Amino acid sequence: MDKKRNLSIIIPTYNEKENVVLLISSLKEILKTWDFEIVIVDDNSPDGTHKEIIRKFGTDKRIKAILQKNKKGLASAILHGIKASKNEIILGMDGDFNHPPAIIPQMINELQANDFVVASRFIKGGGMEDKKRYIATYIFNKFLKHALGFPTMDNMSGFYVIKRRHLLNFPLDKVYKGYGEYHLRLVFLAKKNGLKIKEVPVFYNKRAYGDSKSNLPKMFFLYLKEAFKLRLFYGQRL
């Protein structure tokens, strides 16, 4: 497999007009010698994210801009993008520019010897500019790993690469539902299916434009509920 010739980047968006334009431009520059596609699925953003992508990149055949007219949520948008993509390597990332495109070549390189690569804030070399959020999320992820047996130090990453043939072995309609808790299901099933998982360090800067959609207390409660469900009832419920 040529690491430079089989990449589909899936980006869900909602009110990310400024960020996603910068992100796509950055991806195109970093991957300028690669063959790739970028699949952006917008959840009918009121700020006109989808229209702006079409306006800026409508003539670039590597950019697929998909509009979900009925807002269906983050995970649904990712699933839509996966189903619309065509390449062997699937890369998932957010559209808010928290996920730095510069580490993508390293992630792809690590995939040569692994099945699933996760960008992690909580291993050596990783971190977040938002220190309060970093501490809260680190403690939560440490609990997931050491108390509940989740396989990575960043089980909420959302920035990952995986080989399509492995991903298609998962019940995708059950994994990619709701909000960011899909990533818990993804890493859990990767471990359950015996995939070789590798974490690489990543540092999150604060978003350049717009506001975060995440409510930390609500998110932690939802994620903890999902984590216990996976840990205790896997096989009966997912």
C-alpha positions in Angstrom: 0.0 0.0 0.0 1.4 3.4 -1.0 1.0 5.6 2.0 0.6 8.6 -0.2 -2.1 7.2 -2.4 -5.1 6.0 -0.6 -6.4 8.6 1.9 -9.9 9.7 2.6 -10.2 12.5 5.2 -13.6 12.7 6.9 -14.6 16.0 8.5 -18.0 16.7 10.1 -18.9 20.4 10.4 -21.4 22.6 12.1 -20.9 26.4 12.1 -17.2 26.2 11.2 -17.2 28.4 8.1 -13.9 30.2 9.0 -12.1 27.3 10.6 -12.9 24.7 7.9 -11.7 26.9 5.0 -8.4 27.3 6.8 -8.2 23.6 7.6 -8.9 22.5 4.0 -6.2 25.0 2.7 -3.7 23.6 5.3 -4.5 20.0 4.3 -4.0 20.7 0.7 -0.6 22.3 1.4 0.6 19.5 3.7 -0.7 16.8 1.3 0.2 18.5 -2.0 2.3 15.6 -3.2 -0.3 13.0 -2.2 -3.4 11.6 -3.8 -6.3 12.1 -1.4 -9.9 13.2 -1.0 -11.5 15.4 1.7 -15.1 14.5 2.5 -16.8 17.3 4.5 -20.3 16.6 5.8 -22.1 19.7 7.1 -25.1 19.4 9.4 -27.0 22.3 7.7 -25.0 25.0 9.5 -26.8 28.3 9.9 -23.6 30.2 9.2 -23.4 28.8 5.7 -20.4 26.5 6.1 -21.5 24.3 3.2 -22.0 27.2 0.8 -18.6 28.6 1.8 -16.8 25.3 1.1 -18.5 25.2 -2.3 -17.6 28.8 -3.0 -13.9 28.3 -2.1 -13.2 24.8 -3.3 -16.1 23.9 -5.7 -13.7 23.3 -8.6 -11.4 21.0 -6.7 -12.5 17.4 -7.4 -10.6 16.2 -4.3 -13.0 18.1 -2.1 -16.5 16.5 -1.6 -18.9 18.8 0.3 -22.0 17.0 1.5 -25.0 18.7 3.1 -27.2 16.9 5.7 -30.4 19.0 5.3 -31.9 17.5 8.4 -29.4 18.1 11.2 -28.6 14.6 12.4 -25.5 15.1 14.7 -21.8 14.7 14.7 -21.5 10.9 14.5 -24.1 10.6 11.8 -22.2 13.1 9.7 -19.0 11.1 10.1 -20.8 7.9 9.1 -22.2 9.7 6.0 -18.7 10.8 5.1 -17.3 7.3 5.5 -20.0 5.8 3.3 -19.3 8.5 0.6 -15.5 7.9 0.7 -13.6 5.6 -1.5 -10.0 5.0 -0.2 -8.4 2.3 1.9 -7.2 4.6 4.6 -9.9 6.5 6.6 -8.8 9.5 8.6 -11.3 11.2 11.0 -10.8 14.7 12.3 -12.8 17.7 13.6 -13.4 20.8 11.5 -12.5 23.3 14.2 -8.7 23.2 13.6 -8.1 21.7 17.1 -6.6 18.7 15.3 -3.3 19.8 13.7 -3.0 18.6 10.1 0.8 18.6 10.4 0.9 15.3 12.2 -1.1 13.4 9.6 2.0 12.1 7.7 3.3 10.7 10.9 -0.1 9.0 11.7 -0.2 7.5 8.2 3.4 6.3 8.6 2.5 4.6 11.9 -0.4 2.8 10.2 2.1 0.8 8.1 2.9 -1.3 11.2 -0.5 -0.9 13.0 -4.2 -1.2 12.3 -5.5 1.8 14.1 -3.6 5.0 15.0 -5.1 7.6 17.5 -3.7 11.1 18.1 -3.5 11.4 21.9 -3.3 14.5 24.1 -2.4 12.4 27.1 0.9 10.7 26.3 4.4 12.2 26.3 4.6 15.0 23.9 0.8 15.7 23.8 -1.2 18.4 25.5 -3.8 21.2 25.3 -3.5 24.9 25.3 -6.7 25.0 27.5 -5.2 23.8 30.8 -8.4 23.5 32.8 -10.0 21.4 30.0 -6.8 19.3 29.7 -6.8 18.4 33.4 -10.5 17.4 33.5 -10.3 15.4 30.4 -7.0 13.7 31.4 -8.5 12.6 34.7 -11.6 11.2 33.0 -9.5 9.3 30.4 -7.2 7.9 33.0 -10.3 6.5 34.8 -11.5 5.0 31.5 -8.2 3.3 30.8 -7.3 2.1 34.3 -10.7 1.4 35.9 -12.7 0.3 32.9 -10.0 -1.2 30.7 -10.3 1.1 27.6 -7.3 0.7 25.3 -5.9 4.2 24.9 -5.0 7.2 27.0 -7.2 9.4 24.8 -10.5 7.6 24.3 -12.3 10.8 23.3 -9.8 11.9 20.6 -11.8 11.9 17.4 -8.5 12.2 15.5 -7.5 8.8 14.1 -6.6 6.7 11.1 -7.8 3.2 10.4 -7.7 0.8 7.5 -11.1 0.6 5.8 -11.2 -3.2 5.8 -11.0 -3.2 9.6 -13.5 -0.4 10.0 -16.1 -2.3 7.9 -15.9 -5.2 10.3 -17.6 -3.0 12.9 -21.4 -2.4 13.1 -21.0 1.2 11.8 -24.6 2.2 12.2 -24.3 1.4 15.9 -20.8 2.9 16.4 -21.4 6.2 14.7 -24.5 7.6 16.5 -25.0 10.4 18.9 -22.1 12.9 19.6 -18.5 12.3 20.4 -19.1 9.1 22.4 -18.8 7.2 19.1 -15.0 7.3 19.7 -15.4 5.3 22.9 -17.2 2.6 20.8 -14.5 2.8 18.1 -11.5 2.2 20.4 -13.4 -0.4 22.5 -14.3 -2.4 19.4 -10.8 -2.0 18.0 -9.5 -3.7 21.2 -12.2 -6.3 21.2 -11.4 -7.2 17.6 -7.7 -7.5 18.3 -6.5 -4.6 16.2 -3.0 -3.3 16.8 -3.5 0.2 18.2 -0.9 2.9 18.3 -1.1 6.4 20.0 0.9 9.4 18.7 1.2 12.6 20.6 -0.9 15.7 19.6 -1.2 19.2 21.1 -4.5 21.0 20.8 -4.4 24.8 20.4 -7.5 26.8 21.1 -9.9 27.2 18.2 -9.3 30.3 16.0 -12.9 31.1 15.3 -16.3 30.3 16.8 -17.3 28.6 20.0 -17.0 25.0 21.2 -20.1 22.9 21.0 -19.0 20.8 24.0 -20.6 21.1 27.4 -18.0 19.3 29.6 -20.2 18.2 32.5 -22.9 16.9 30.2 -20.4 15.3 27.9 -18.6 13.5 30.8 -21.9 12.1 32.1 -22.9 10.9 28.6 -19.5 9.4 27.9 -19.3 7.7 31.3 -22.7 6.1 30.8 -21.6 4.8 27.4 -18.3 3.5 28.8 -20.1 1.5 31.5 -22.6 0.2 29.0 -19.8 -1.0 26.7 -17.8 -2.5 29.6 -20.7 -4.3 31.3 -23.2 -5.1 28.5 -21.1 -5.6 25.4 -22.6 -8.5 23.4 -26.1 -7.7 24.6 -26.2 -4.0 23.8 -24.0 -1.6 21.9 
